[in-house]
Amino acid sequence: MAKRSPFGLVMLVICCWTAMSAAESMKYKDPKQPINVRIKDLMERMTLEEKIGQMTQIDRSVASPDVMQKYSIGSILSGGGSVPANRASPETWINMVNEFQKGSLASRLGIPMIYGIDAVHGNNNVYNATIFPHNVGLGVTRDPELVKKIGVATALEVRATGINYAFAPCIAVCRDPRWGRCFESYSEDPTIVRAMTELIPGLQGDIPTNSEKGVPFVGGQEKVAACAKHFVGDGGTTKGINENNTVISQHGLFSIHMPAYYDSVLKGVATIMISYSSLNGVKMHGDQELITYFLKNTVKFRGFVISDWQGIDRLTDPPHANYTWSILKSVEAGLDMIMVPYNYTEFIVGLTYLAKNKFIPMSRIDDAVRRILRVKFVMGLFENPLADLSMAKYLGIQEHRDLAREAVRKSLVLLKNGKSGNTPLLPLPKKSTKILVSGTHANDIGNQCGGWTIEWHGQSGNITPGTTILSAVKNTVDSTTEVVYQENPTPEFIKSNNFSYAIVVTGEYPYSETVGDSLNLTIPDPGPTTITNVCGAVRCVVVLISGRPVVLEPYVSSMDALVAAWLPGTEGQGVADVLYGDYGFTGKLARTWFKTVDQLPMNVGDPHYDPLYPFGYGLTTEAVGMKNKLLSESESE
């Protein structure tokens, strides 16, 4: 055995002591330290370049472990339809996220990144996820506890793919259905929208009772950071044009569009996203008065403020015309993280130049980074940076599909049931000789789900597992009932078949954002033809799939029953549950149903209020009961 010199032993002791001291002094790595101490310690170690990296969010398509390490990138996102592979499994998602995270952990300070995705009605970018009804339907339920449960389920399904940040909820108050994002809004009534902010504690967990106002909260590895959006007034633009100008008084702003943000902050929302729209001519991405002076200083929001996708580019017309000025204006206004999402080196170089030359003070940079780090510490990212494969089991589980089915049942609104002098058509009899199911949306999961499903704008076709309304009808009726499906039948076909009744399922095709803006709000072809042909020849119920009220005249008079089903998602069985009386209709309109588009905008309380169906309207039916004797065909006549 070799002898060690006294000098060598001394050096060994010194090296060990130095290493131990360094570890002890890295307070930001110590979970026992208070969060503010950890933030302060980490920020004192960060270079300007590392701070600016934290303020940068990039799309997964331009990310790599090397990019994450080199630039200390703070966040990655999946834009609509940005996926690791077609029909990617949870394991594929988790492996991708973890590879990016390993790049972040290999950086000098090892600051983990946060990964964001538009999980706006379930983890909707992901194949086989449970797709819940869009917000326009959930507002109908008037059920905040149901929405909270949806938040809990969505958080689990987001975590099932290794992701920890959801760009939800949208708390816009849509005041004009011509807006292409109206289906993302719970209601025209701010009271309903405020109640539905219960999605936030569903996603994040219930904030502790002793929590300081405005401090973000994320309660563990089964929860995700939430994002209230889009601040502020996005649902009130002129003619409902997306990204347009909202002209409104201060009283209108603070009584209609702002209240849900108060609730979101009180519930510990981690982040708030800024709107593309303008407020009285001022672009929200550059509105320092509302972002910094009001949201941060007055409301005391202490999470981070994030831009929308290329949102700062749109500060100029044309977009990106003076990018350095756009960076200056938006960061000066109070944006903390910028969703770049592609040209990240241009953003980093621009912000570095502005900071080094004191166009943007270091105090503003530090405020942004402090907020971002606070959210990351609250999320437990430093202790658990890598995704757990055991969470994959939660994607699309039956418990979540059952919850979505319940949400579908409660979101349906019965607008008509029976022609004048006739007996009501609903609930339908399960036992009949032969029935007709028709319409472009009867056998189409994509049409049922609408926008923000697998793709950004959504897509027609059976794009992800689920139950179509046609399948649901077949599952529900008696085994002796013949179900005939014809998408767009002729009157001759109908008359020659002697159907007992017909179900027409039609409506809007999938869209999102500006693509969905519509000045006429008509049902697209061949919907009107199908309604006319079918309802002119046989007793019919029309199930309307749409992201908003649409023009219904002159078709209503020909219908025996009319159901507004909104965008119900993957669980079409919920529609059949109520059509056939296993559950009663309970939904009440959370939006005014106009007669003509010339009346718009028209909301409850307006002096010119003259709707086809008023806010709060909805017929009810009693549940027949699954154990009751099936109605015979003769009993339904």
Beta strands, then each sheet from edge to edge (+ up, - down):
strand 1: 56-59
strand 2: 75-78
strand 3: 114-117
strand 4: 165-166
strand 5: 227-231
strand 6: 245-246
strand 7: 271-274
strand 8: 278-279
strand 9: 282-283
strand 10: 304-306
strand 11: 338-339
strand 12: 413-417
strand 13: 434-438
strand 14: 482-485
strand 15: 502-507
strand 16: 540-545
strand 17: 561-566
sheet 1: 4+ 3+ 2+ 1+ 11+
sheet 2: 5+ 7+ 10+
sheet 3: 6+ 8+ 9-
sheet 4: 12+ 17- 16- 15- 13- 14-
end
